[in-house]
Amino acid sequence: MFPTLEDIARRRRQLGLKQSELAKAASVSQSLIAKLEAGTIDSSYTKVKTIFDVLEHLEFKTKVKTEKILHNEVVSVQKSDLISKVVNMMKEHGYSQIPVFEGKQSVGSVSEKAILRQILAGKDLEDISKLPTGEIMEEAFPQINEDAPLSLITSLLQTYSAVLVSRKGVVIGIITKADLLRML
């Protein structure tokens, strides 16, 4: 099935591109992109094919980069695990945050900050170490599909410290801010 002109705007937005950026990459004018997206013009086959070729190239390039930064092994803890286990895992793996699961479902996250808040609140260190992770866990990391564009991942990492990657609802990897910076 051939892509439609309506696909230009959708795919451009998924890549996080402005009309002018797509126009420059395809060597066409920004006004042509705007008119095609608005449906107010029929353009030549050659120009439209060039635009779709550029979109496809950028999507492939984005997916390849996403696969390069994805960690397939997700170090995680269960909601019922004790904080002492979380701290040991953080030390062992050098992580400052870890996703929390209940079975195979992501239900939260636990970070050094969350543990430090307990200490700063004046709680006894031994008592903190015996707490179940579920008692101090924070919001779960956002979950994205494996073919999500890199622009979405970078946008989420501006707010969250990690993003879980899933395939058919099953978590298959994790991407952190540090992973993204390693690409540079």
N, C-alpha and C positions, 0 to 999 in steps of 0.2 A: 504494500500500500504506500502510495506517495504521500509525503508530508504536505500539509496545506499551508497557505500563507498565514493562517492564524497561529501556526506552530512557531513562527519566527519570534513573536513577542514572548510566548511562554518559555521557549528554550533560552532566549536572551536573558530573561529575568532569572531563570534557574542558574545561569552562569554568573549572575551578578553584574552583567554588562549594561552600560548605558547605550542608547541608540548610537551616539557618536562613536563609541568605542567599537561597536560591531561594524559600523559604516567604514571606519578607518581600516579595520582588519580585512574587510571584504573589498576595499578600494571602490566604494560607492559613496554617495552623499548621504548625510544624516537625514535629509528630507525624504529621500527615497525609502529609507527604513521606516520612517514615521508614516508615510503614505501607505506602504505595504501593510504595516501593522493596523492602520486605521481602515484598510480596505477601500481606500479612495483611488487606487491606481492599479492597473495591470502592468507589470513590467515584463521585460524580455526574459525568456527562459534562461539565457546565459547569466544574467545578473542574479536572478533568483537562485539558480543552481550554485553560483559562487557563494551567496550568502549561506545557503544550507551546508555547503562544503566547509565553510569557515566554522559554523556552529558545530558541525560534527567533529572537526579537528579539535576545537577547544574543549568539547565534551570528553573526547578520548583522552586528551592531555590531562584534563582535570581528574578523570577516573584513574589514570595511571599514577598520578601523584598521590591520590587518596590511598591506593593500594600500597604505595611505598611507605607511608607513614603509619599505617594500621598495625597495631600490636594484636596478633591473633590470640596470644595467651593473656586472658584477663585475670589478673590477680584480684581476688575478691574475698569477702567474708560473708558469712551468714548473719542474719539479724540477731540470732541467739548467741553468736560467738562473743566471748569476753573481750573487753578492751585490751587486756594484756596480750591477747593473740593479735589484735589489730596493730598494736605498737611493735610487736616482734616482726610482723610482716612488713611494716613500713621500714623498719631498720634493715631487714634482710634484702628488700628490693629497692630501697632508696626512694620510695614514693612518699608524697606528702598527703595524698588522698587515695581512698580505695572505695570502689562501689560496694554497696551492701545488697545482698540478695536474700530472698525468701524462697528456697528451692531454686528454680531457674529464673525467677522473676526479679528484675531490678526494683528495689523498693526504697533505696536511699543511697547516701554516701557518708563516709566518715573521713574527717580531715584532721591534720595536726591542730588546726585552729579550734575545732570542736572539742578536742581533748584538752587543749590549753585553757579553754573557757571553763572547764570543770575545775581545773587546778586554780585558776584565778578566782573562782567562786568560793574558794576556801575548803573544798572537799579534800578528804584524806586520800593520798596517792594509792594506798592499798585498796580503799573502797572504790576508787575510780577504776582500778585495774580489774575489779570483779564485776563491774557493770556489764550487762549485755549491750552489745553495739546498738541495738534498736532503741535504747533509752537516750542516746546522745546523737544518733544519726541525723543528718541533714537531708535536704532535698535530693532526690535521685538525679543523676546526670541525664541530660537529654539523650534520647535514642533516635538514631537516624538509620535509614536504609543504606545498604552497602554501596549503592550507586548514587548517593547524594553528591551534589557538586561541592567542590572544594570551597566555593564562596559561602555556602551554607555552613560548612564546618568552621571556617574562620570567623564567621559572624557569631556562631554559638560560643566559640572559645573566647570571645570578648567578654562574655558574661559568666560562663562556667569554666571550671578548671579541667574538665574532661568531657568527652562525648562517647557514648557507647554506640557501636555499629552493629546492626542486626541484619539477619537474612531470614525472611519469613517469620519474623517475630522472635527469633532466637539470637541472643547476643553472640557475635562471632569475633568481636574485637573492641579495642578502645583506642582513642586518639586523645592525647593531652596537648597542652600548650607547648611543652618541651619538644614533643614530637614534631610539631609544626615548625618550630624554630630550627630543628635539625635539618630541615629541607633547604635552608638558606646556604 
